[in-house]
Amino acid sequence: MGTLSTVSPGAPSTAPTHSADGTLALDGKTYLSTDATGVTLVPGSRIRLTFKDGSLGANGGCNLMSGAYTITADRLTAPQMAMTEMACAEPLMQQDQWLARLLGGATIALVGDTLTLDDGTIRLMLKDREVASPDKPIEGTQWILDGIVAGDAVSSVPAGVTASMRIKDGRLELNAGCNIGGGSVTVTDDTLAFGPIGLTKRACERGPGAVEAAVLTTLAGTVRYTIEADVLTVDGGDSGLTFRAAPSP
């Protein structure tokens, strides 16, 4: 991900203040950009702001920023943001720069699900992530594998290999990357309990075979899962998988 640099000097590490009517209850919320004036959002990018425990995380489409923030008299200040140092296309690098300046001091307003930041030059509008991009349901969604987790390392699925799963009415439909099959699965709000999985007996080449082994290692017994928008993460302890919801037909 790259090393961290400091965007600008010091800010006090205090929790955010709130307006008297509680409308700036931002903690635990994530907001996604919907529009901007004074700048043009890079096509295909989406700015993401996450507020949690007095810290602000930001992503303008390239580097990640994080740091303490305060809200005083409806003004957001986060002048000490640590930023990763990844090299991206110049338009995204410029978007990082103006986003860091905006977070250094801007008026902030929350009306319904819409958050607005304005420094007099740039006005950025964002929508509550749960409204702008609601979580996909675990059941009935076609989940396409896009990452394999082993310890602290995450690897992508080899080119040309496709693996997916779908859960419906207590049954798992699985394409493990080489063979296909399924089995029973019990779903709760945060766990999946898999019964024995039966698969076809096709001989697998190295890439598909490695994916299939990783899938079967994780989808065994009871595992935990989380969903954020269209991303499903399955945590099997020492191994894990990330899936992305297939586009709606």
KACOR-V280858 format. One record per pair of residues at least 12 apart in sequence whose C-alpha atoms are under 10 Angstrom apart, sorted by the first residue. I is the first residue (numbers start at 1). GAP is how many residues later the second one is. D is the distance in whole Angstrom. If there is no record, write none. Layout:
i=I gap=GAP d=D
i=I gap=GAP d=D
This chain:
i=1 gap=62 d=9
i=1 gap=63 d=9
i=1 gap=83 d=7
i=1 gap=84 d=8
i=1 gap=85 d=7
i=2 gap=61 d=9
i=2 gap=62 d=10
i=2 gap=81 d=9
i=2 gap=82 d=5
i=2 gap=83 d=5
i=2 gap=84 d=6
i=2 gap=85 d=9
i=3 gap=79 d=10
i=3 gap=80 d=8
i=3 gap=81 d=5
i=3 gap=82 d=6
i=3 gap=83 d=8
i=4 gap=59 d=10
i=4 gap=60 d=9
i=4 gap=61 d=9
i=4 gap=62 d=10
i=4 gap=77 d=10
i=4 gap=78 d=6
i=4 gap=79 d=5
i=4 gap=80 d=4
i=4 gap=81 d=6
i=4 gap=82 d=10
i=5 gap=60 d=9
i=5 gap=76 d=8
i=5 gap=77 d=5
i=5 gap=78 d=5
i=5 gap=79 d=6
i=5 gap=80 d=7
i=6 gap=59 d=9
i=6 gap=60 d=10
i=6 gap=61 d=10
i=6 gap=73 d=9
i=6 gap=74 d=7
i=6 gap=75 d=6
i=6 gap=76 d=5
i=6 gap=77 d=6
i=6 gap=78 d=9
i=7 gap=58 d=9
i=7 gap=59 d=10
i=7 gap=60 d=10
i=7 gap=71 d=10
i=7 gap=72 d=8
i=7 gap=73 d=6
i=7 gap=74 d=5
i=7 gap=75 d=6
i=7 gap=76 d=7
i=7 gap=77 d=10
i=7 gap=90 d=9
i=7 gap=93 d=7
i=7 gap=94 d=9
i=7 gap=97 d=9
i=8 gap=70 d=9
i=8 gap=71 d=6
i=8 gap=72 d=5
i=8 gap=73 d=7
i=8 gap=74 d=8
i=8 gap=92 d=9
i=8 gap=93 d=9
i=8 gap=96 d=9
i=9 gap=69 d=10
i=9 gap=70 d=6
i=9 gap=71 d=5
i=9 gap=72 d=8
i=10 gap=58 d=10
i=10 gap=68 d=9
i=10 gap=69 d=7
i=10 gap=70 d=5
i=10 gap=71 d=9
i=11 gap=56 d=9
i=11 gap=57 d=7
i=11 gap=58 d=8
i=11 gap=59 d=9
i=11 gap=66 d=8
i=11 gap=67 d=7
i=11 gap=68 d=6
i=11 gap=69 d=6
i=11 gap=70 d=9
i=11 gap=93 d=10
i=12 gap=56 d=7
i=12 gap=57 d=8
i=12 gap=58 d=8
i=12 gap=65 d=10
i=12 gap=66 d=9
i=12 gap=67 d=9
i=12 gap=68 d=9
i=13 gap=41 d=7
i=13 gap=42 d=8
i=13 gap=54 d=9
i=13 gap=55 d=5
i=13 gap=56 d=7
i=13 gap=57 d=8
i=13 gap=65 d=10
i=13 gap=67 d=10
i=14 gap=39 d=9
i=14 gap=40 d=6
i=14 gap=41 d=9
i=14 gap=54 d=7
i=14 gap=55 d=7
i=14 gap=56 d=6
i=14 gap=57 d=10
i=15 gap=12 d=9
i=15 gap=37 d=9
i=15 gap=38 d=7
i=15 gap=39 d=4
i=15 gap=40 d=8
i=15 gap=53 d=8
i=15 gap=54 d=7
i=15 gap=55 d=6
i=15 gap=56 d=8
i=16 gap=35 d=9
i=16 gap=36 d=10
i=16 gap=37 d=8
i=16 gap=38 d=6
i=16 gap=39 d=9
i=16 gap=52 d=9
i=16 gap=53 d=7
i=16 gap=54 d=5
i=16 gap=55 d=5
i=16 gap=56 d=8
i=16 gap=60 d=9
i=16 gap=61 d=10
i=17 gap=37 d=9
i=17 gap=52 d=10
i=17 gap=53 d=7
i=17 gap=54 d=5
i=17 gap=55 d=6
i=17 gap=56 d=9
i=17 gap=57 d=9
i=17 gap=59 d=10
i=18 gap=52 d=10
i=18 gap=53 d=7
i=18 gap=54 d=8
i=18 gap=55 d=9
i=18 gap=56 d=8
i=19 gap=52 d=9
i=19 gap=53 d=9
i=19 gap=54 d=8
i=19 gap=55 d=7
i=19 gap=90 d=10
i=22 gap=88 d=10
i=23 gap=86 d=8
i=23 gap=87 d=6
i=23 gap=88 d=7
i=23 gap=89 d=8
i=24 gap=47 d=9
i=24 gap=50 d=9
i=24 gap=84 d=9
i=24 gap=85 d=7
i=24 gap=86 d=6
i=24 gap=87 d=9
i=24 gap=91 d=9
i=25 gap=26 d=10
i=25 gap=85 d=9
i=26 gap=24 d=9
i=26 gap=25 d=6
i=26 gap=26 d=8
i=26 gap=27 d=10
i=26 gap=28 d=10
i=26 gap=84 d=9
i=26 gap=89 d=10
i=26 gap=102 d=10
i=27 gap=23 d=8
i=27 gap=24 d=5
i=27 gap=25 d=5
i=27 gap=26 d=6
i=27 gap=27 d=7
i=27 gap=28 d=9
i=27 gap=29 d=9
i=28 gap=22 d=7
i=28 gap=23 d=6
i=28 gap=24 d=5
i=28 gap=25 d=8
i=28 gap=26 d=10
i=29 gap=20 d=8
i=29 gap=21 d=6
i=29 gap=22 d=6
i=29 gap=23 d=7
i=29 gap=99 d=7
i=29 gap=100 d=8
i=29 gap=101 d=9
i=30 gap=18 d=7
i=30 gap=19 d=6
i=30 gap=20 d=4
i=30 gap=21 d=6
i=30 gap=22 d=9
i=30 gap=26 d=10
i=30 gap=27 d=9
i=30 gap=28 d=10
i=30 gap=96 d=9
i=30 gap=97 d=8
i=30 gap=98 d=6
i=30 gap=99 d=5
i=30 gap=100 d=8
i=31 gap=15 d=10
i=31 gap=16 d=8
i=31 gap=17 d=6
i=31 gap=18 d=5
i=31 gap=19 d=6
i=31 gap=20 d=9
i=31 gap=27 d=10
i=31 gap=82 d=9
i=31 gap=83 d=8
i=31 gap=84 d=7
i=31 gap=94 d=9
i=31 gap=95 d=6
i=31 gap=96 d=5
i=31 gap=97 d=4
i=31 gap=98 d=5
i=31 gap=99 d=8
i=31 gap=100 d=9
i=31 gap=101 d=8
i=31 gap=102 d=10
i=32 gap=14 d=7
i=32 gap=15 d=6
i=32 gap=16 d=5
i=32 gap=17 d=7
i=32 gap=18 d=9
i=32 gap=27 d=10
i=32 gap=82 d=9
i=32 gap=83 d=9
i=32 gap=93 d=8
i=32 gap=94 d=5
i=32 gap=95 d=5
i=32 gap=96 d=6
i=32 gap=97 d=6
i=32 gap=98 d=9
i=32 gap=99 d=10
i=32 gap=100 d=7
i=32 gap=101 d=9
i=33 gap=12 d=9
i=33 gap=13 d=6
i=33 gap=14 d=5
i=33 gap=15 d=7
i=33 gap=16 d=8
i=33 gap=27 d=9
i=33 gap=81 d=10
i=33 gap=82 d=9
i=33 gap=83 d=9
i=33 gap=91 d=7
i=33 gap=92 d=6
i=33 gap=93 d=4
i=33 gap=94 d=6
i=33 gap=95 d=9
i=33 gap=96 d=9
i=33 gap=99 d=9
i=34 gap=12 d=8
i=34 gap=13 d=8
i=34 gap=80 d=9
i=34 gap=81 d=10
i=34 gap=90 d=8
i=34 gap=91 d=6
i=34 gap=92 d=5
i=34 gap=93 d=7
i=34 gap=98 d=9
i=35 gap=12 d=10
i=35 gap=81 d=10
i=35 gap=88 d=8
i=35 gap=89 d=6
i=35 gap=90 d=5
i=35 gap=91 d=7
i=35 gap=92 d=10
i=36 gap=80 d=9
i=36 gap=81 d=9
i=36 gap=82 d=10
i=36 gap=86 d=7
i=36 gap=87 d=6
i=36 gap=88 d=4
i=36 gap=89 d=6
i=36 gap=90 d=9
i=37 gap=81 d=9
i=37 gap=84 d=8
i=37 gap=85 d=6
i=37 gap=86 d=5
i=37 gap=87 d=7
i=37 gap=88 d=9
i=38 gap=80 d=10
i=38 gap=82 d=9
i=38 gap=83 d=6
i=38 gap=84 d=5
i=38 gap=85 d=7
i=38 gap=86 d=9
i=39 gap=56 d=9
i=39 gap=59 d=9
i=39 gap=82 d=9
i=39 gap=83 d=6
i=39 gap=84 d=8
i=39 gap=85 d=9
i=40 gap=51 d=10
i=40 gap=55 d=9
i=40 gap=82 d=10
i=41 gap=19 d=9
i=41 gap=20 d=10
i=41 gap=50 d=9
i=41 gap=51 d=9
i=41 gap=54 d=7
i=41 gap=83 d=10
i=42 gap=18 d=9
i=42 gap=19 d=8
i=42 gap=49 d=7
i=42 gap=50 d=7
i=42 gap=52 d=9
i=42 gap=53 d=7
i=43 gap=48 d=9
i=43 gap=49 d=10
i=44 gap=17 d=9
i=45 gap=14 d=10
i=45 gap=15 d=7
i=45 gap=16 d=5
i=45 gap=17 d=9
i=45 gap=47 d=8
i=45 gap=50 d=10
i=46 gap=13 d=8
i=46 gap=14 d=7
i=46 gap=15 d=6
i=46 gap=80 d=10
i=47 gap=12 d=6
i=47 gap=13 d=4
i=47 gap=14 d=6
i=47 gap=15 d=10
i=47 gap=48 d=9
i=47 gap=49 d=9
i=47 gap=52 d=9
i=47 gap=77 d=9
i=47 gap=78 d=10
i=47 gap=79 d=8
i=48 gap=12 d=7
i=48 gap=13 d=8
i=48 gap=16 d=10
i=48 gap=78 d=8
i=48 gap=79 d=10
i=48 gap=80 d=10
i=48 gap=81 d=9
i=49 gap=16 d=9
i=49 gap=17 d=10
i=49 gap=77 d=9
i=49 gap=78 d=10
i=49 gap=79 d=10
i=49 gap=80 d=9
i=50 gap=16 d=9
i=50 gap=78 d=10
i=50 gap=79 d=9
i=51 gap=15 d=10
i=51 gap=17 d=10
i=51 gap=18 d=9
i=52 gap=16 d=10
i=52 gap=17 d=10
i=53 gap=15 d=9
i=53 gap=16 d=10
i=54 gap=13 d=9
i=54 gap=14 d=6
i=54 gap=15 d=6
i=54 gap=16 d=7
i=54 gap=17 d=10
i=55 gap=12 d=5
i=55 gap=13 d=4
i=55 gap=14 d=6
i=55 gap=15 d=9
i=55 gap=23 d=9
i=55 gap=26 d=10
i=56 gap=12 d=6
i=56 gap=13 d=6
i=56 gap=14 d=9
i=56 gap=22 d=8
i=56 gap=25 d=9
i=56 gap=47 d=9
i=57 gap=12 d=10
i=57 gap=24 d=9
i=57 gap=25 d=10
i=57 gap=26 d=10
i=58 gap=23 d=9
i=58 gap=25 d=9
i=58 gap=38 d=9
i=58 gap=41 d=9
i=58 gap=42 d=9
i=58 gap=45 d=9
i=59 gap=24 d=9
i=59 gap=36 d=10
i=59 gap=37 d=8
i=59 gap=40 d=9
i=59 gap=41 d=10
i=60 gap=32 d=7
i=60 gap=33 d=9
i=60 gap=34 d=9
i=60 gap=35 d=6
i=60 gap=36 d=5
i=60 gap=37 d=9
i=60 gap=38 d=9
i=60 gap=39 d=7
i=60 gap=40 d=9
i=61 gap=27 d=9
i=61 gap=30 d=10
i=61 gap=31 d=6
i=61 gap=32 d=9
i=61 gap=34 d=8
i=61 gap=35 d=8
i=62 gap=22 d=9
i=62 gap=23 d=9
i=62 gap=24 d=7
i=62 gap=25 d=8
i=62 gap=26 d=6
i=62 gap=27 d=8
i=62 gap=28 d=10
i=62 gap=29 d=10
i=62 gap=30 d=6
i=62 gap=31 d=7
i=62 gap=32 d=10
i=62 gap=33 d=8
i=62 gap=34 d=7
i=63 gap=20 d=6
i=63 gap=21 d=5
i=63 gap=22 d=7
i=63 gap=23 d=6
i=63 gap=24 d=8
i=63 gap=25 d=8
i=63 gap=29 d=9
i=63 gap=30 d=8
i=63 gap=32 d=10
i=63 gap=33 d=7
i=63 gap=34 d=10
i=64 gap=17 d=10
i=64 gap=18 d=8
i=64 gap=19 d=6
i=64 gap=20 d=6
i=64 gap=21 d=9
i=64 gap=22 d=9
i=64 gap=32 d=9
i=65 gap=15 d=10
i=65 gap=16 d=6
i=65 gap=17 d=5
i=65 gap=18 d=4
i=65 gap=19 d=7
i=65 gap=20 d=10
i=65 gap=31 d=9
i=65 gap=34 d=10
i=65 gap=35 d=8
i=66 gap=12 d=9
i=66 gap=14 d=8
i=66 gap=15 d=5
i=66 gap=16 d=5
i=66 gap=17 d=7
i=66 gap=18 d=9
i=67 gap=12 d=8
i=67 gap=13 d=6
i=67 gap=14 d=5
i=67 gap=15 d=6
i=67 gap=16 d=9
i=68 gap=12 d=7
i=68 gap=13 d=7
i=68 gap=14 d=10
i=69 gap=12 d=9
i=69 gap=34 d=9
i=69 gap=35 d=9
i=69 gap=36 d=10
i=70 gap=35 d=10
i=71 gap=34 d=10
i=71 gap=35 d=10
i=71 gap=36 d=9
i=71 gap=37 d=8
i=72 gap=35 d=9
i=72 gap=36 d=10
i=73 gap=34 d=9
i=73 gap=35 d=9
i=74 gap=32 d=9
i=74 gap=33 d=6
i=74 gap=34 d=6
i=74 gap=35 d=7
i=74 gap=36 d=10
i=75 gap=28 d=10
i=75 gap=29 d=10
i=75 gap=30 d=7
i=75 gap=31 d=6
i=75 gap=32 d=4
i=75 gap=33 d=6
i=75 gap=34 d=9
i=75 gap=42 d=9
i=75 gap=43 d=9
i=75 gap=44 d=9
i=76 gap=26 d=9
i=76 gap=27 d=7
i=76 gap=28 d=8
i=76 gap=29 d=6
i=76 gap=30 d=5
i=76 gap=31 d=6
i=76 gap=32 d=6
i=76 gap=33 d=9
i=76 gap=41 d=8
i=76 gap=42 d=10
i=76 gap=43 d=10
i=77 gap=24 d=10
i=77 gap=25 d=9
i=77 gap=26 d=6
i=77 gap=27 d=5
i=77 gap=28 d=5
i=77 gap=29 d=7
i=77 gap=30 d=9
i=77 gap=31 d=10
i=78 gap=22 d=9
i=78 gap=23 d=9
i=78 gap=24 d=9
i=78 gap=25 d=6
i=78 gap=26 d=5
i=78 gap=27 d=7
i=78 gap=28 d=9
i=79 gap=21 d=8
i=79 gap=22 d=8
i=79 gap=23 d=9
i=79 gap=24 d=7
i=79 gap=25 d=4
i=79 gap=26 d=7
i=80 gap=20 d=9
i=80 gap=23 d=9
i=80 gap=24 d=8
i=81 gap=19 d=8
i=81 gap=22 d=9
i=81 gap=23 d=9
i=82 gap=18 d=10
i=83 gap=13 d=9
i=83 gap=17 d=9
i=98 gap=24 d=9
i=99 gap=23 d=9
i=99 gap=25 d=9
i=101 gap=18 d=9
i=101 gap=21 d=10
i=102 gap=15 d=8
i=102 gap=16 d=8
i=102 gap=17 d=6
i=102 gap=18 d=10
i=102 gap=19 d=9
i=102 gap=20 d=7
i=102 gap=21 d=9
i=102 gap=22 d=9
i=103 gap=14 d=8
i=103 gap=15 d=9
i=103 gap=16 d=9
i=104 gap=15 d=9
i=105 gap=12 d=9
i=105 gap=13 d=9
i=105 gap=14 d=7
i=106 gap=12 d=5
i=106 gap=13 d=4
i=106 gap=14 d=8
i=106 gap=15 d=10
i=106 gap=16 d=9
i=106 gap=17 d=9
i=106 gap=18 d=10
i=107 gap=12 d=6
i=107 gap=13 d=9
i=107 gap=16 d=9
i=108 gap=15 d=10
i=108 gap=16 d=10
i=109 gap=16 d=10
i=110 gap=15 d=10
i=110 gap=16 d=10
i=110 gap=17 d=10
i=110 gap=18 d=10
i=111 gap=16 d=10
i=112 gap=15 d=9
i=112 gap=16 d=9
i=113 gap=13 d=8
i=113 gap=14 d=6
i=113 gap=15 d=5
i=113 gap=16 d=9
i=113 gap=17 d=9
i=113 gap=18 d=7
i=113 gap=19 d=9
i=114 gap=12 d=6
i=114 gap=13 d=5
i=114 gap=14 d=6
i=114 gap=15 d=10
i=114 gap=17 d=10
i=114 gap=18 d=10
i=115 gap=12 d=6
i=115 gap=13 d=8
i=129 gap=99 d=9
i=129 gap=100 d=8
i=130 gap=98 d=9
i=130 gap=99 d=7
i=131 gap=98 d=10
i=132 gap=97 d=9
i=133 gap=95 d=9
i=133 gap=96 d=5
i=133 gap=97 d=8
i=134 gap=93 d=10
i=134 gap=94 d=8
i=134 gap=95 d=5
i=134 gap=96 d=8
i=135 gap=91 d=10
i=135 gap=92 d=6
i=135 gap=93 d=5
i=135 gap=94 d=4
i=135 gap=95 d=6
i=135 gap=96 d=8
i=135 gap=97 d=9
i=136 gap=91 d=7
i=136 gap=92 d=8
i=136 gap=93 d=6
i=136 gap=94 d=6
i=136 gap=95 d=8
i=136 gap=96 d=9
i=136 gap=108 d=10
i=136 gap=109 d=7
i=137 gap=30 d=10
i=137 gap=90 d=8
i=137 gap=92 d=9
i=137 gap=93 d=9
i=137 gap=95 d=10
i=137 gap=108 d=10
i=138 gap=28 d=8
i=138 gap=29 d=7
i=138 gap=30 d=9
i=138 gap=49 d=8
i=138 gap=50 d=10
i=138 gap=51 d=9
i=138 gap=52 d=10
i=138 gap=54 d=10
i=138 gap=87 d=9
i=138 gap=88 d=9
i=138 gap=89 d=8
i=138 gap=92 d=10
i=138 gap=94 d=8
i=138 gap=107 d=10
i=139 gap=27 d=7
i=139 gap=28 d=5
i=139 gap=29 d=5
i=139 gap=30 d=8
i=139 gap=31 d=9
i=139 gap=32 d=10
i=139 gap=33 d=10
i=139 gap=48 d=8
i=140 gap=25 d=10
i=140 gap=26 d=6
i=140 gap=27 d=6
i=140 gap=28 d=5
i=140 gap=29 d=9
i=141 gap=24 d=8
i=141 gap=25 d=6
i=141 gap=26 d=7
i=141 gap=27 d=9
i=141 gap=89 d=10
i=141 gap=103 d=10
i=141 gap=104 d=7
i=141 gap=105 d=8
i=141 gap=106 d=10
i=141 gap=107 d=9
i=142 gap=22 d=7
i=142 gap=23 d=6
i=142 gap=24 d=5
i=142 gap=25 d=8
i=142 gap=31 d=9
i=142 gap=32 d=10
i=142 gap=101 d=9
i=142 gap=102 d=8
i=142 gap=103 d=6
i=142 gap=104 d=6
i=142 gap=105 d=9
i=142 gap=106 d=9
i=143 gap=20 d=9
i=143 gap=21 d=5
i=143 gap=22 d=5
i=143 gap=23 d=6
i=143 gap=24 d=9
i=143 gap=31 d=10
i=143 gap=87 d=9
i=143 gap=88 d=8
i=143 gap=89 d=8
i=143 gap=99 d=9
i=143 gap=100 d=6
i=143 gap=101 d=6
i=143 gap=102 d=5
i=143 gap=103 d=6
i=143 gap=104 d=10
i=144 gap=18 d=7
i=144 gap=19 d=6
i=144 gap=20 d=4
i=144 gap=21 d=7
i=144 gap=22 d=9
i=144 gap=31 d=9
i=144 gap=87 d=9
i=144 gap=88 d=9
i=144 gap=98 d=8
i=144 gap=99 d=5
i=144 gap=100 d=5
i=144 gap=101 d=6
i=144 gap=102 d=6
i=144 gap=103 d=10
i=145 gap=12 d=7
i=145 gap=16 d=10
i=145 gap=17 d=7
i=145 gap=18 d=5
i=145 gap=19 d=6
i=145 gap=20 d=8
i=145 gap=30 d=10
i=145 gap=31 d=9
i=145 gap=32 d=9
i=145 gap=66 d=9
i=145 gap=70 d=9
i=145 gap=86 d=10
i=145 gap=87 d=9
i=145 gap=88 d=10
i=145 gap=96 d=7
i=145 gap=97 d=6
i=145 gap=98 d=4
i=145 gap=99 d=6
i=145 gap=100 d=9
i=145 gap=101 d=10
i=146 gap=12 d=9
i=146 gap=16 d=9
i=146 gap=17 d=8
i=146 gap=18 d=9
i=146 gap=85 d=9
i=146 gap=86 d=10
i=146 gap=95 d=8
i=146 gap=96 d=6
i=146 gap=97 d=5
i=146 gap=98 d=7
i=146 gap=99 d=10
i=147 gap=64 d=10
i=147 gap=86 d=9
i=147 gap=93 d=8
i=147 gap=94 d=6
i=147 gap=95 d=5
i=147 gap=96 d=7
i=147 gap=97 d=9
i=148 gap=63 d=8
i=148 gap=66 d=7
i=148 gap=67 d=8
i=148 gap=70 d=10
i=148 gap=85 d=10
i=148 gap=86 d=10
i=148 gap=91 d=8
i=148 gap=92 d=6
i=148 gap=93 d=5
i=148 gap=94 d=6
i=148 gap=95 d=9
i=149 gap=65 d=9
i=149 gap=69 d=9
i=149 gap=84 d=10
i=149 gap=85 d=9
i=149 gap=86 d=9
i=149 gap=87 d=9
i=149 gap=88 d=10
i=149 gap=89 d=8
i=149 gap=90 d=5
i=149 gap=91 d=5
i=149 gap=92 d=6
i=149 gap=93 d=8
i=150 gap=64 d=9
i=150 gap=68 d=10
i=150 gap=86 d=10
i=150 gap=87 d=9
i=150 gap=88 d=6
i=150 gap=89 d=5
i=150 gap=90 d=7
i=150 gap=91 d=9
i=151 gap=86 d=9
i=151 gap=87 d=6
i=151 gap=88 d=6
i=151 gap=89 d=8
i=152 gap=86 d=9
i=152 gap=87 d=9
i=153 gap=86 d=10
i=154 gap=85 d=10
i=154 gap=86 d=9
i=154 gap=87 d=9
i=154 gap=88 d=9
i=155 gap=86 d=10
i=156 gap=55 d=10
i=156 gap=86 d=10
i=157 gap=20 d=9
i=157 gap=50 d=9
i=157 gap=51 d=9
i=157 gap=53 d=10
i=157 gap=54 d=7
i=158 gap=19 d=10
i=158 gap=49 d=6
i=158 gap=50 d=8
i=158 gap=52 d=9
i=158 gap=53 d=8
i=159 gap=48 d=9
i=159 gap=49 d=10
i=160 gap=17 d=10
i=160 gap=47 d=9
i=160 gap=48 d=9
i=161 gap=15 d=10
i=161 gap=16 d=6
i=161 gap=17 d=8
i=161 gap=46 d=7
i=161 gap=47 d=6
i=161 gap=48 d=10
i=161 gap=50 d=8
i=161 gap=51 d=10
i=162 gap=13 d=8
i=162 gap=14 d=8
i=162 gap=15 d=5
i=162 gap=16 d=8
i=162 gap=46 d=8
i=162 gap=49 d=9
i=163 gap=12 d=5
i=163 gap=13 d=5
i=163 gap=14 d=4
i=163 gap=15 d=8
i=163 gap=16 d=9
i=163 gap=17 d=9
i=163 gap=45 d=9
i=163 gap=48 d=8
i=163 gap=49 d=8
i=163 gap=52 d=8
i=163 gap=80 d=9
i=164 gap=12 d=7
i=164 gap=13 d=8
i=164 gap=16 d=9
i=164 gap=51 d=9
i=164 gap=79 d=8
i=164 gap=80 d=9
i=164 gap=81 d=9
i=164 gap=82 d=9
i=165 gap=15 d=10
i=165 gap=16 d=10
i=165 gap=17 d=9
i=165 gap=78 d=9
i=165 gap=80 d=10
i=166 gap=16 d=9
i=166 gap=79 d=10
i=167 gap=15 d=9
i=167 gap=16 d=10
i=167 gap=17 d=9
i=167 gap=18 d=8
i=167 gap=19 d=9
i=167 gap=20 d=9
i=168 gap=16 d=10
i=168 gap=17 d=9
i=168 gap=19 d=10
i=169 gap=15 d=9
i=169 gap=16 d=9
i=169 gap=17 d=9
i=169 gap=18 d=10
i=170 gap=13 d=9
i=170 gap=14 d=6
i=170 gap=15 d=5
i=170 gap=16 d=6
i=170 gap=17 d=7
i=170 gap=24 d=10
i=171 gap=12 d=6
i=171 gap=13 d=5
i=171 gap=14 d=6
i=171 gap=15 d=8
i=171 gap=16 d=10
i=171 gap=23 d=9
i=171 gap=24 d=10
i=172 gap=12 d=6
i=172 gap=13 d=6
i=172 gap=14 d=9
i=172 gap=22 d=8
i=172 gap=23 d=9
i=172 gap=25 d=8
i=173 gap=12 d=10
i=173 gap=24 d=10
i=174 gap=23 d=9
i=174 gap=24 d=9
i=174 gap=25 d=8
i=174 gap=41 d=10
i=175 gap=24 d=9
i=175 gap=25 d=10
i=175 gap=37 d=9
i=175 gap=40 d=9
i=176 gap=23 d=8
i=176 gap=32 d=8
i=176 gap=33 d=9
i=176 gap=34 d=10
i=176 gap=35 d=7
i=176 gap=36 d=5
i=176 gap=37 d=8
i=176 gap=38 d=9
i=176 gap=39 d=6
i=176 gap=40 d=7
i=177 gap=27 d=9
i=177 gap=30 d=9
i=177 gap=31 d=5
i=177 gap=32 d=7
i=177 gap=33 d=8
i=177 gap=34 d=6
i=177 gap=35 d=5
i=177 gap=36 d=9
i=177 gap=37 d=10
i=177 gap=38 d=8
i=178 gap=21 d=10
i=178 gap=22 d=9
i=178 gap=23 d=9
i=178 gap=24 d=7
i=178 gap=25 d=8
i=178 gap=26 d=6
i=178 gap=27 d=8
i=178 gap=28 d=10
i=178 gap=29 d=9
i=178 gap=30 d=5
i=178 gap=31 d=6
i=178 gap=32 d=9
i=178 gap=33 d=8
i=178 gap=34 d=6
i=178 gap=35 d=10
i=179 gap=19 d=10
i=179 gap=20 d=6
i=179 gap=21 d=5
i=179 gap=22 d=7
i=179 gap=23 d=6
i=179 gap=24 d=8
i=179 gap=25 d=8
i=179 gap=29 d=9
i=179 gap=30 d=9
i=179 gap=33 d=8
i=180 gap=17 d=10
i=180 gap=18 d=8
i=180 gap=19 d=5
i=180 gap=20 d=6
i=180 gap=21 d=9
i=180 gap=22 d=9
i=180 gap=32 d=10
i=181 gap=16 d=7
i=181 gap=17 d=6
i=181 gap=18 d=4
i=181 gap=19 d=6
i=181 gap=20 d=10
i=182 gap=12 d=10
i=182 gap=13 d=9
i=182 gap=14 d=8
i=182 gap=15 d=5
i=182 gap=16 d=6
i=182 gap=17 d=7
i=182 gap=18 d=10
i=183 gap=12 d=6
i=183 gap=13 d=6
i=183 gap=14 d=5
i=183 gap=15 d=6
i=183 gap=16 d=9
i=184 gap=12 d=7
i=184 gap=13 d=8
i=184 gap=14 d=10
i=185 gap=12 d=9
i=185 gap=34 d=10
i=185 gap=35 d=10
i=185 gap=36 d=9
i=185 gap=37 d=9
i=186 gap=36 d=9
i=187 gap=35 d=10
i=187 gap=38 d=10
i=188 gap=36 d=9
i=188 gap=37 d=10
i=189 gap=35 d=9
i=189 gap=36 d=9
i=189 gap=37 d=9
i=190 gap=33 d=9
i=190 gap=34 d=6
i=190 gap=35 d=5
i=190 gap=36 d=6
i=190 gap=37 d=9
i=190 gap=44 d=10
i=191 gap=31 d=7
i=191 gap=32 d=6
i=191 gap=33 d=4
i=191 gap=34 d=6
i=191 gap=35 d=9
i=191 gap=43 d=9
i=191 gap=44 d=9
i=192 gap=27 d=8
i=192 gap=28 d=9
i=192 gap=29 d=8
i=192 gap=30 d=6
i=192 gap=31 d=5
i=192 gap=32 d=6
i=192 gap=33 d=7
i=192 gap=42 d=9
i=192 gap=43 d=10
i=192 gap=44 d=10
i=193 gap=26 d=8
i=193 gap=27 d=8
i=193 gap=28 d=5
i=193 gap=29 d=4
i=193 gap=30 d=6
i=193 gap=31 d=9
i=194 gap=24 d=10
i=194 gap=25 d=7
i=194 gap=26 d=6
i=194 gap=27 d=5
i=194 gap=28 d=6
i=194 gap=29 d=8
i=195 gap=24 d=9
i=195 gap=25 d=7
i=195 gap=26 d=7
i=195 gap=27 d=9
i=196 gap=23 d=10
i=196 gap=24 d=8
i=196 gap=25 d=8
i=197 gap=19 d=8
i=197 gap=22 d=9
i=197 gap=23 d=8
i=214 gap=25 d=8
i=214 gap=26 d=8
i=214 gap=27 d=8
i=215 gap=24 d=9
i=215 gap=25 d=8
i=215 gap=26 d=7
i=217 gap=19 d=8
i=217 gap=21 d=9
i=217 gap=22 d=7
i=217 gap=23 d=9
i=217 gap=24 d=10
i=218 gap=16 d=8
i=218 gap=17 d=7
i=218 gap=18 d=5
i=218 gap=19 d=8
i=218 gap=20 d=8
i=218 gap=21 d=6
i=218 gap=22 d=6
i=218 gap=23 d=7
i=219 gap=15 d=8
i=219 gap=16 d=9
i=219 gap=17 d=7
i=219 gap=20 d=10
i=219 gap=21 d=9
i=219 gap=22 d=9
i=220 gap=16 d=8
i=221 gap=15 d=9
i=222 gap=13 d=10
i=222 gap=14 d=8
i=223 gap=12 d=6
i=223 gap=13 d=5
i=223 gap=14 d=8
i=223 gap=17 d=9
i=224 gap=12 d=7
i=224 gap=13 d=9
i=224 gap=16 d=10
i=225 gap=15 d=9
i=225 gap=16 d=10
i=225 gap=17 d=10
i=226 gap=16 d=10
i=227 gap=15 d=10
i=227 gap=16 d=9
i=227 gap=17 d=10
i=228 gap=16 d=10
i=229 gap=15 d=9
i=229 gap=16 d=9
i=230 gap=13 d=8
i=230 gap=14 d=6
i=230 gap=15 d=5
i=230 gap=16 d=8
i=230 gap=17 d=9
i=231 gap=12 d=6
i=231 gap=13 d=5
i=231 gap=14 d=6
i=231 gap=15 d=10
i=232 gap=12 d=6
i=232 gap=13 d=8
